[in-house]
Amino acid sequence: MFVRADGVAFGCCSAMFLGGNAPRLTLGRLGEKTALELWNAPAAVNARRRIYGQPHGPGPCDRCAFRVFTPEAMVRYLD
């Protein structure tokens, strides 16, 4: 989980590098919810289930260079 300075929590730090209308695993805002509530948010639980059960993660994780080890993903990471 990654929390920005304004309290918005994402499922991971890679969400910060997605541009445009790319899907992000936004969990909510720290302060409005506890860290445990954000960690157990339905989107976070569902994403973890899919990551553990499938070779590719959910939509927000599909293009992540940390999860998809292809030349194209590594180029995106290095850019």
CORBELZI-V531675 format. One record per pair of residues at least 12 apart in sequence whose ideal C-beta (glycine too) atoms are under 6 Angstrom apart, sorted by the first residue. I is the first residue (numbers start at 1). J is the second residue. D is the distance in whole Angstrom. If there is no record, write none. Layout:
[[I J D] [I J D]]
//
This chain:
[[1 39 6] [3 30 5] [7 29 5] [7 30 4] [7 31 5] [8 29 5] [9 27 4] [9 28 6] [9 30 6] [9 38 5] [10 25 6] [10 26 6] [11 25 3] [11 44 6] [11 47 6] [14 64 5] [23 59 5] [23 60 5] [24 60 6] [25 43 6] [25 47 6] [25 60 4] [27 41 5] [27 44 5] [65 77 3]]
//
